[in-house]
Amino acid sequence: MNLKYVHHVLDIRLNLILARHLDNEGYNANFQNNTWKLYKESLTVAQAHKQNVYGWGVEPRIAPPPS
């Protein structure tokens, strides 16, 4: 996944991604049953499970870009 218009903040320990940037690139996000999944077409490219009230544990999946 290559994201455009990325800003780095050195004092933040975690990576933040704006949903509108993912939407602009054609990704779909689904939040259901304490699970978040990110899709591009029918391919799941990332998913996370809610760890606590403060964050999600992301499990990125490496997959070839859709053709």
C-alpha positions in Angstrom: 0.0 0.0 0.0 1.4 3.4 -1.0 -0.2 6.4 0.6 0.2 9.9 -0.7 0.3 13.1 1.3 1.8 11.4 4.4 2.9 13.6 7.3 5.4 12.3 9.9 5.2 13.4 13.5 8.2 12.2 15.4 6.6 12.6 18.8 3.8 10.2 18.0 4.6 6.5 18.7 1.8 5.1 16.5 1.0 5.7 12.8 -2.2 7.6 12.1 -4.1 7.3 8.8 -7.0 9.5 7.8 -10.0 7.5 6.6 -10.7 10.1 3.8 -7.2 9.4 2.3 -8.0 5.7 2.2 -11.3 6.5 0.6 -9.7 8.7 -2.0 -7.4 5.8 -2.9 -10.3 3.4 -3.4 -10.1 1.5 -0.1 -13.2 0.5 2.0 -13.2 0.1 5.8 -15.5 -2.0 7.8 -15.9 -1.9 11.6 -17.9 -4.8 13.0 -17.7 -7.1 16.1 -14.6 -5.3 17.5 -12.8 -5.9 14.2 -11.7 -3.5 11.6 -10.9 -4.6 8.0 -9.6 -2.6 5.1 -10.4 -3.7 1.6 -9.3 -2.8 -1.9 -11.9 -4.3 -4.3 -12.5 -7.8 -2.8 -9.0 -8.1 -1.3 -8.5 -7.7 2.5 -5.3 -5.6 2.8 -5.3 -5.0 6.6 -7.3 -5.9 9.7 -7.2 -5.1 13.4 -8.8 -6.3 16.6 -9.8 -3.8 19.3 -7.3 -4.2 22.1 -8.8 -1.7 24.5 -10.6 1.6 24.5 -7.4 3.4 23.3 -6.4 1.5 20.2 -6.4 -1.3 17.7 -3.8 -4.0 17.1 -3.2 -3.8 13.3 -2.1 -6.9 11.4 -1.1 -5.7 7.9 -1.3 -8.2 5.1 1.2 -8.0 2.3 -0.6 -8.7 -1.0 0.1 -7.7 -4.6 -1.7 -4.6 -5.8 -4.9 -5.3 -7.7 -4.4 -5.6 -11.4 
